[in-house]
């Protein structure tokens, strides 16, 4: 029954403040299963019962790699992660070990990293953490799909009024859970790049990315300022995550031409109702400026970055889009 499901999700997924830090609920442990295997990133919901929109995640792309001879656990791997949190040191170490194992177990062939959405910013933090010598030895190229480099308005909407993740429940259902998910704050429009662009309007005032302190206070988000400040420290100024002499190639792929929320318009200063969304360009989830500008900056800075843009497909759909799959296979198999 959906009500029981709601309560279950709320309890098990909602981090709790315990002794001044966010932790899993007492007695709860959540892990991404079979790290290194593609299981956790393949079919998220085999029954298509709950998360149908996300169910077949990397499934088509994984099968495409298998069709040309790749073997799961030999030269094709998955690195699922708990998307509720900021990048964890334990995950960084796991990913480092996975890359090294893949390298040494395949005649020291350099590894390609392929990421989607938040995985792009997570991998950015990973690359900034690794030494230049390590990157030069173990990595060949970095392929990102739909990365929200400087944030997305959907994150603001989730924190203010909730996001139901395409589930058949009111968006506000999981708002309290989302407000305690660290990673959502790392998806906020970054003030360093969005500046004074208006994000939220109410009858009494407008809010920009410079106004999160006041916005979270008005919305009653108790730890919002703390988590926002912490989030923006991870990616810093978004300089390219390798030196100028690096041979690391980057393929920046994203979708465009889909209506995407650009401004949230509230009829009053109460945040329980869904806002009117003033639409702009993007991939339906991430705004165009976030998808495009960082990669273009890297190109203009002379880095080995190739940008490809796809139309008539949205943020999640691009992972299974045949054009994207063909391009990714070509990058990997012909490099």
C-alpha positions as a Markdown table, in Angstrom:
| # | Residue | x | y | z |
|---|---|---|---|---|
| 1 | Unk | 0.0 | 0.0 | 0.0 |
| 2 | Unk | 1.3 | 3.4 | -0.9 |
| 3 | Unk | 0.8 | 4.9 | 2.7 |
| 4 | Unk | 2.9 | 2.2 | 4.2 |
| 5 | Unk | 5.5 | 2.6 | 1.4 |
| 6 | Unk | 5.7 | 6.4 | 2.1 |
| 7 | Unk | 6.3 | 5.8 | 5.8 |
| 8 | Unk | 8.9 | 3.2 | 5.1 |
| 9 | Unk | 10.8 | 5.4 | 2.6 |
| 10 | Unk | 10.6 | 8.4 | 5.0 |
| 11 | Unk | 12.0 | 6.4 | 7.9 |
| 12 | Unk | 14.8 | 4.5 | 6.1 |
| 13 | Unk | 16.0 | 7.2 | 3.8 |
| 14 | Unk | 15.8 | 10.2 | 6.0 |
| 15 | Unk | 19.1 | 11.2 | 7.6 |
| 16 | Unk | 18.8 | 12.4 | 11.2 |
| 17 | Unk | 20.7 | 14.9 | 13.2 |
| 18 | Unk | 22.5 | 13.0 | 15.9 |
| 19 | Unk | 25.1 | 14.6 | 18.1 |
| 20 | Unk | 25.4 | 17.5 | 15.7 |
| 21 | Unk | 26.0 | 15.4 | 12.5 |
| 22 | Unk | 23.7 | 13.9 | 9.9 |
| 23 | Unk | 23.5 | 10.1 | 10.2 |
| 24 | Unk | 21.3 | 7.2 | 9.2 |
| 25 | Unk | 18.3 | 6.6 | 11.4 |
| 26 | Unk | 19.2 | 4.4 | 14.4 |
| 27 | Unk | 19.5 | 0.8 | 13.4 |
| 28 | Unk | 19.5 | 1.6 | 9.7 |
| 29 | Unk | 22.4 | 0.9 | 7.3 |
| 30 | Unk | 22.1 | 1.7 | 3.6 |
| 31 | Unk | 24.7 | 0.6 | 1.1 |
| 32 | Unk | 25.0 | 0.5 | -2.7 |
| 33 | Unk | 25.1 | -3.3 | -3.3 |
| 34 | Unk | 27.9 | -5.1 | -5.1 |
| 35 | Unk | 30.3 | -2.3 | -5.5 |
| 36 | Unk | 32.3 | -2.7 | -8.7 |
| 37 | Unk | 29.6 | -4.8 | -10.4 |
| 38 | Unk | 27.0 | -3.1 | -12.7 |
| 39 | Unk | 24.1 | -4.5 | -10.7 |
| 40 | Unk | 23.4 | -1.4 | -8.7 |
| 41 | Unk | 23.3 | 0.9 | -11.7 |
| 42 | Unk | 21.6 | -1.4 | -14.2 |
| 43 | Unk | 17.9 | -1.9 | -13.5 |
| 44 | Unk | 17.0 | -0.1 | -10.3 |
| 45 | Unk | 13.5 | -1.5 | -10.1 |
| 46 | Unk | 13.0 | -4.8 | -12.0 |
| 47 | Unk | 9.3 | -4.8 | -11.3 |
| 48 | Unk | 8.8 | -1.2 | -12.7 |
| 49 | Unk | 6.4 | -0.9 | -9.7 |
| 50 | Unk | 7.7 | 2.2 | -8.0 |
| 51 | Unk | 10.5 | 4.0 | -9.9 |
| 52 | Unk | 9.5 | 3.2 | -13.4 |
| 53 | Unk | 11.0 | 6.5 | -14.8 |
| 54 | Unk | 14.4 | 5.6 | -13.3 |
| 55 | Unk | 14.0 | 1.8 | -13.5 |
| 56 | Unk | 16.2 | 1.0 | -16.5 |
| 57 | Unk | 19.1 | 3.3 | -15.6 |
| 58 | Unk | 22.3 | 2.3 | -17.3 |
| 59 | Unk | 20.7 | -0.9 | -18.6 |
| 60 | Unk | 20.8 | -0.1 | -22.3 |
| 61 | Unk | 24.3 | 1.3 | -22.2 |
| 62 | Unk | 25.6 | -1.7 | -20.2 |
| 63 | Unk | 24.1 | -4.0 | -22.8 |
| 64 | Unk | 25.6 | -2.0 | -25.6 |
| 65 | Unk | 29.1 | -2.5 | -24.0 |
| 66 | Unk | 28.4 | -6.2 | -23.6 |
| 67 | Unk | 27.4 | -6.5 | -27.2 |
| 68 | Unk | 30.8 | -5.3 | -28.3 |
| 69 | Unk | 32.7 | -7.7 | -26.0 |
| 70 | Unk | 32.9 | -6.0 | -22.6 |
| 71 | Unk | 32.4 | -8.3 | -19.6 |
| 72 | Unk | 31.0 | -7.2 | -16.2 |
| 73 | Unk | 33.6 | -7.5 | -13.5 |
| 74 | Unk | 36.5 | -7.9 | -16.0 |
| 75 | Unk | 36.6 | -4.7 | -18.0 |
| 76 | Unk | 33.2 | -3.2 | -17.3 |
| 77 | Unk | 32.4 | -1.9 | -13.8 |
| 78 | Unk | 29.9 | 0.0 | -11.8 |
| 79 | Unk | 30.5 | 2.4 | -8.8 |
| 80 | Unk | 27.1 | 3.0 | -7.3 |
| 81 | Unk | 27.0 | 5.4 | -4.3 |
| 82 | Unk | 24.6 | 6.7 | -1.7 |
| 83 | Unk | 23.3 | 9.8 | -3.4 |
| 84 | Unk | 22.0 | 11.3 | -0.2 |
| 85 | Unk | 25.4 | 12.4 | 1.0 |
| 86 | Unk | 28.3 | 14.7 | 0.1 |
| 87 | Unk | 31.3 | 12.8 | -1.3 |
| 88 | Unk | 32.5 | 10.5 | 1.4 |
| 89 | Unk | 36.2 | 9.7 | 1.9 |
| 90 | Unk | 35.3 | 6.0 | 2.1 |
| 91 | Unk | 33.8 | 6.2 | -1.4 |
| 92 | Unk | 36.7 | 8.1 | -2.8 |
| 93 | Unk | 39.0 | 5.3 | -1.6 |
| 94 | Unk | 36.7 | 2.6 | -2.9 |
| 95 | Unk | 36.6 | 4.2 | -6.3 |
| 96 | Unk | 40.4 | 4.7 | -6.4 |
| 97 | Unk | 40.9 | 1.0 | -5.6 |
| 98 | Unk | 38.4 | 0.0 | -8.3 |
| 99 | Unk | 40.2 | 2.0 | -10.9 |
| 100 | Unk | 43.6 | 0.6 | -9.9 |
| 101 | Unk | 42.3 | -3.0 | -9.9 |
| 102 | Unk | 40.8 | -2.5 | -13.3 |
| 103 | Unk | 44.1 | -1.1 | -14.6 |
| 104 | Unk | 46.3 | -3.9 | -13.3 |
| 105 | Unk | 43.9 | -6.7 | -14.2 |
| 106 | Unk | 43.7 | -5.5 | -17.8 |
| 107 | Unk | 47.3 | -5.4 | -18.9 |
| 108 | Unk | 47.7 | -1.9 | -17.4 |
| 109 | Unk | 45.2 | -0.3 | -19.9 |
| 110 | Unk | 44.1 | 3.1 | -18.7 |
| 111 | Unk | 40.5 | 3.5 | -17.4 |
| 112 | Unk | 37.6 | 5.6 | -18.8 |
| 113 | Unk | 35.2 | 7.1 | -16.3 |
| 114 | Unk | 31.6 | 7.5 | -17.4 |
| 115 | Unk | 29.2 | 9.4 | -15.2 |
| 116 | Unk | 25.7 | 10.8 | -15.2 |
| 117 | Unk | 24.1 | 13.7 | -13.4 |
| 118 | Unk | 25.4 | 14.1 | -9.8 |
| 119 | Unk | 28.0 | 11.4 | -10.7 |
| 120 | Unk | 29.7 | 14.1 | -12.8 |
| 121 | Unk | 30.2 | 16.4 | -9.8 |
| 122 | Unk | 31.1 | 13.5 | -7.6 |
| 123 | Unk | 33.7 | 12.3 | -10.1 |
| 124 | Unk | 35.0 | 15.9 | -10.3 |
| 125 | Unk | 35.7 | 15.9 | -6.5 |
| 126 | Unk | 37.3 | 12.5 | -7.0 |
| 127 | Unk | 39.6 | 13.8 | -9.7 |
| 128 | Unk | 40.6 | 16.9 | -7.7 |
| 129 | Unk | 41.4 | 14.6 | -4.8 |
| 130 | Unk | 43.8 | 12.3 | -6.8 |
| 131 | Unk | 47.4 | 13.4 | -7.5 |
| 132 | Unk | 48.4 | 14.4 | -11.0 |
| 133 | Unk | 50.7 | 11.4 | -11.2 |
| 134 | Unk | 47.9 | 9.1 | -10.3 |
| 135 | Unk | 45.6 | 10.5 | -13.0 |
| 136 | Unk | 48.3 | 10.3 | -15.6 |
| 137 | Unk | 49.0 | 6.7 | -14.8 |
| 138 | Unk | 45.5 | 5.2 | -14.4 |
| 139 | Unk | 43.0 | 7.4 | -16.4 |
| 140 | Unk | 42.5 | 7.9 | -20.1 |
| 141 | Unk | 39.3 | 9.9 | -20.4 |
| 142 | Unk | 36.4 | 11.2 | -18.4 |
| 143 | Unk | 32.9 | 11.1 | -20.0 |
| 144 | Unk | 30.1 | 13.1 | -18.3 |
| 145 | Unk | 26.4 | 13.0 | -19.2 |
| 146 | Unk | 24.1 | 15.8 | -18.0 |
| 147 | Unk | 26.3 | 17.0 | -15.2 |
| 148 | Unk | 24.8 | 19.9 | -13.1 |
| 149 | Unk | 28.1 | 21.6 | -12.7 |
| 150 | Unk | 26.8 | 24.8 | -11.2 |
| 151 | Unk | 23.4 | 23.6 | -9.8 |
| 152 | Unk | 19.8 | 23.2 | -10.8 |
| 153 | Unk | 16.6 | 24.9 | -9.9 |
| 154 | Unk | 14.9 | 21.6 | -9.2 |
| 155 | Unk | 17.1 | 21.4 | -6.0 |
| 156 | Unk | 15.6 | 24.7 | -4.8 |
| 157 | Unk | 12.1 | 23.4 | -5.5 |
| 158 | Unk | 12.8 | 20.2 | -3.6 |
| 159 | Unk | 14.0 | 22.0 | -0.5 |
| 160 | Unk | 11.2 | 24.5 | -0.4 |
| 161 | Unk | 8.2 | 22.4 | -1.4 |
| 162 | Unk | 9.4 | 18.9 | -2.0 |
| 163 | Unk | 10.0 | 16.6 | -4.9 |
| 164 | Unk | 8.2 | 13.3 | -5.4 |
| 165 | Unk | 10.8 | 11.7 | -7.7 |
| 166 | Unk | 8.0 | 10.8 | -10.1 |
| 167 | Unk | 6.3 | 8.7 | -7.4 |
| 168 | Unk | 2.5 | 8.7 | -7.1 |
| 169 | Unk | 2.5 | 10.9 | -4.0 |
| 170 | Unk | 2.3 | 14.7 | -3.3 |
| 171 | Unk | 5.7 | 16.3 | -3.7 |
| 172 | Unk | 5.6 | 17.6 | -0.2 |
| 173 | Unk | 5.6 | 14.0 | 1.1 |
| 174 | Unk | 9.4 | 13.7 | 1.2 |
| 175 | Unk | 10.3 | 17.3 | 1.8 |
| 176 | Unk | 11.6 | 16.8 | 5.4 |
| 177 | Unk | 13.7 | 13.9 | 4.1 |
| 178 | Unk | 15.1 | 16.0 | 1.2 |
| 179 | Unk | 16.0 | 18.8 | 3.6 |
| 180 | Unk | 18.3 | 16.4 | 5.5 |
| 181 | Unk | 19.9 | 15.0 | 2.3 |
| 182 | Unk | 23.3 | 16.7 | 2.0 |
| 183 | Unk | 23.7 | 16.1 | -1.7 |
| 184 | Unk | 20.7 | 18.1 | -2.6 |
| 185 | Unk | 22.5 | 21.2 | -1.3 |
| 186 | Unk | 25.4 | 20.5 | -3.6 |
| 187 | Unk | 22.9 | 20.7 | -6.5 |
| 188 | Unk | 21.8 | 24.3 | -5.6 |
| 189 | Unk | 22.5 | 27.1 | -8.1 |
| 190 | Unk | 25.9 | 28.2 | -7.1 |
| 191 | Unk | 26.1 | 31.9 | -6.1 |
| 192 | Unk | 29.6 | 32.2 | -7.6 |
| 193 | Unk | 28.1 | 31.6 | -11.1 |
| 194 | Unk | 24.4 | 32.5 | -10.8 |
| 195 | Unk | 25.1 | 35.8 | -9.1 |
| 196 | Unk | 22.1 | 38.1 | -8.9 |
| 197 | Unk | 19.8 | 36.0 | -11.2 |
| 198 | Unk | 16.4 | 35.8 | -9.5 |
| 199 | Unk | 15.6 | 32.2 | -8.5 |
| 200 | Unk | 12.5 | 32.6 | -6.3 |
| 201 | Unk | 9.8 | 35.3 | -6.2 |
| 202 | Unk | 7.1 | 36.0 | -3.6 |
| 203 | Unk | 4.7 | 38.9 | -3.2 |
| 204 | Unk | 7.1 | 40.4 | -0.6 |
| 205 | Unk | 10.6 | 39.9 | -2.1 |
| 206 | Unk | 12.8 | 38.1 | -4.6 |
| 207 | Unk | 15.6 | 35.7 | -3.8 |
| 208 | Unk | 18.8 | 35.1 | -5.6 |
| 209 | Unk | 21.6 | 32.6 | -5.0 |
| 210 | Unk | 23.1 | 35.3 | -2.9 |
| 211 | Unk | 20.1 | 35.1 | -0.5 |
| 212 | Unk | 20.1 | 31.5 | 0.6 |
| 213 | Unk | 20.5 | 32.5 | 4.3 |
| 214 | Unk | 17.3 | 34.5 | 4.2 |
| 215 | Unk | 15.4 | 32.0 | 2.0 |
| 216 | Unk | 16.1 | 29.1 | 4.3 |
| 217 | Unk | 15.2 | 31.1 | 7.3 |
| 218 | Unk | 11.9 | 32.1 | 5.7 |
| 219 | Unk | 11.2 | 28.4 | 4.8 |
| 220 | Unk | 12.2 | 27.1 | 8.2 |
| 221 | Unk | 15.1 | 24.9 | 7.0 |
| 222 | Unk | 17.0 | 24.6 | 10.2 |
| 223 | Unk | 20.4 | 23.5 | 9.0 |
| 224 | Unk | 20.1 | 25.0 | 5.5 |
| 225 | Unk | 22.8 | 27.6 | 5.8 |
| 226 | Unk | 25.3 | 25.1 | 7.3 |
| 227 | Unk | 24.7 | 22.5 | 4.6 |
| 228 | Unk | 24.7 | 25.1 | 1.8 |
| 229 | Unk | 28.1 | 26.5 | 2.9 |
| 230 | Unk | 29.5 | 23.0 | 3.2 |
| 231 | Unk | 28.2 | 22.0 | -0.2 |
| 232 | Unk | 29.8 | 24.9 | -2.1 |
| 233 | Unk | 33.3 | 24.1 | -0.7 |
| 234 | Unk | 33.5 | 20.7 | -2.6 |
| 235 | Unk | 33.8 | 22.0 | -6.1 |
| 236 | Unk | 35.5 | 25.3 | -5.4 |
| 237 | Unk | 35.9 | 27.4 | -8.5 |
| 238 | Unk | 35.4 | 24.5 | -10.9 |
| 239 | Unk | 38.8 | 24.7 | -12.5 |
| 240 | Unk | 39.6 | 21.7 | -14.7 |
| 241 | Unk | 40.5 | 18.8 | -12.5 |
| 242 | Unk | 43.9 | 18.1 | -14.0 |
| 243 | Unk | 47.1 | 20.1 | -14.8 |
| 244 | Unk | 47.7 | 21.8 | -18.1 |
| 245 | Unk | 50.2 | 19.1 | -19.1 |
| 246 | Unk | 47.7 | 16.3 | -18.4 |
| 247 | Unk | 46.7 | 13.9 | -21.1 |
| 248 | Unk | 43.2 | 13.4 | -19.5 |
| 249 | Unk | 40.5 | 13.9 | -22.1 |
| 250 | Unk | 37.0 | 15.0 | -21.2 |
| 251 | Unk | 33.8 | 14.4 | -23.2 |
| 252 | Unk | 31.0 | 16.7 | -22.0 |
| 253 | Unk | 27.6 | 15.4 | -23.1 |
| 254 | Unk | 24.3 | 17.0 | -22.3 |
| 255 | Unk | 20.7 | 17.4 | -23.6 |
| 256 | Unk | 19.1 | 20.7 | -24.4 |
| 257 | Unk | 15.9 | 22.2 | -25.7 |
| 258 | Unk | 13.6 | 20.9 | -23.0 |
| 259 | Unk | 11.5 | 23.2 | -20.8 |
| 260 | Unk | 13.3 | 23.5 | -17.4 |
| 261 | Unk | 12.3 | 25.4 | -14.3 |
| 262 | Unk | 14.2 | 28.7 | -14.2 |
| 263 | Unk | 12.3 | 30.7 | -11.6 |
| 264 | Unk | 9.9 | 29.6 | -8.9 |
| 265 | Unk | 7.0 | 31.9 | -8.4 |
| 266 | Unk | 5.1 | 31.6 | -5.1 |
| 267 | Unk | 1.8 | 33.3 | -4.4 |
| 268 | Unk | 2.7 | 33.9 | -0.8 |
| 269 | Unk | 5.6 | 33.3 | 1.7 |
| 270 | Unk | 4.2 | 29.9 | 2.7 |
| 271 | Unk | 6.2 | 27.1 | 1.1 |
| 272 | Unk | 3.8 | 24.1 | 1.4 |
| 273 | Unk | 2.2 | 24.6 | -2.0 |
| 274 | Unk | 3.9 | 23.9 | -5.3 |
| 275 | Unk | 5.1 | 27.1 | -7.1 |
| 276 | Unk | 4.4 | 28.2 | -10.6 |
| 277 | Unk | 7.5 | 27.4 | -12.6 |
| 278 | Unk | 8.8 | 30.0 | -15.1 |
| 279 | Unk | 10.5 | 27.8 | -17.7 |
| 280 | Unk | 13.7 | 28.2 | -19.5 |
| 281 | Unk | 16.1 | 26.0 | -21.5 |
| 282 | Unk | 17.8 | 22.9 | -20.2 |
| 283 | Unk | 17.3 | 19.1 | -20.2 |
| 284 | Unk | 14.1 | 19.1 | -18.2 |
| 285 | Unk | 15.9 | 18.8 | -14.9 |
| 286 | Unk | 19.2 | 20.8 | -15.1 |
| 287 | Unk | 19.4 | 24.3 | -16.5 |
| 288 | Unk | 21.2 | 25.1 | -19.7 |
| 289 | Unk | 23.7 | 27.4 | -18.1 |
| 290 | Unk | 24.7 | 24.7 | -15.6 |
| 291 | Unk | 25.0 | 22.0 | -18.2 |
| 292 | Unk | 27.0 | 24.1 | -20.7 |
| 293 | Unk | 29.0 | 26.9 | -19.2 |
| 294 | Unk | 31.6 | 25.0 | -17.2 |
| 295 | Unk | 32.6 | 22.8 | -20.1 |
| 296 | Unk | 32.7 | 25.8 | -22.4 |
| 297 | Unk | 35.0 | 27.5 | -20.0 |
| 298 | Unk | 37.3 | 24.5 | -20.0 |
| 299 | Unk | 37.3 | 24.6 | -23.8 |
| 300 | Unk | 38.1 | 28.3 | -23.9 |
| 301 | Unk | 40.9 | 27.6 | -21.4 |
| 302 | Unk | 42.6 | 25.3 | -23.9 |
| 303 | Unk | 41.7 | 22.0 | -22.2 |
| 304 | Unk | 41.2 | 18.7 | -24.1 |
| 305 | Unk | 37.4 | 18.9 | -23.8 |
| 306 | Unk | 34.8 | 18.0 | -26.4 |
| 307 | Unk | 31.2 | 19.1 | -26.0 |
| 308 | Unk | 28.2 | 17.4 | -27.6 |
| 309 | Unk | 24.6 | 18.5 | -27.3 |
| 310 | Unk | 21.5 | 16.4 | -27.9 |
| 311 | Unk | 18.0 | 17.5 | -28.6 |
| 312 | Unk | 14.6 | 15.8 | -28.1 |
| 313 | Unk | 15.7 | 13.8 | -25.1 |
| 314 | Unk | 15.6 | 14.7 | -21.4 |
| 315 | Unk | 18.0 | 14.4 | -18.4 |
| 316 | Unk | 17.4 | 10.7 | -17.6 |
| 317 | Unk | 16.4 | 9.7 | -21.1 |
| 318 | Unk | 19.8 | 10.6 | -22.5 |
| 319 | Unk | 21.4 | 7.6 | -20.7 |
| 320 | Unk | 19.4 | 5.2 | -22.9 |
| 321 | Unk | 19.3 | 7.4 | -26.0 |
| 322 | Unk | 20.9 | 5.5 | -28.9 |
| 323 | Unk | 22.8 | 8.6 | -30.2 |
| 324 | Unk | 24.4 | 9.0 | -26.8 |
| 325 | Unk | 25.2 | 5.3 | -26.4 |
| 326 | Unk | 26.8 | 5.3 | -29.9 |
| 327 | Unk | 28.9 | 8.3 | -29.1 |
| 328 | Unk | 30.0 | 6.9 | -25.8 |
| 329 | Unk | 30.9 | 3.6 | -27.4 |
| 330 | Unk | 32.9 | 5.4 | -30.1 |
| 331 | Unk | 34.8 | 7.5 | -27.5 |
| 332 | Unk | 35.7 | 4.4 | -25.6 |
| 333 | Unk | 36.4 | 1.9 | -28.4 |
| 334 | Unk | 38.2 | 4.2 | -30.8 |
| 335 | Unk | 40.3 | 6.3 | -28.4 |
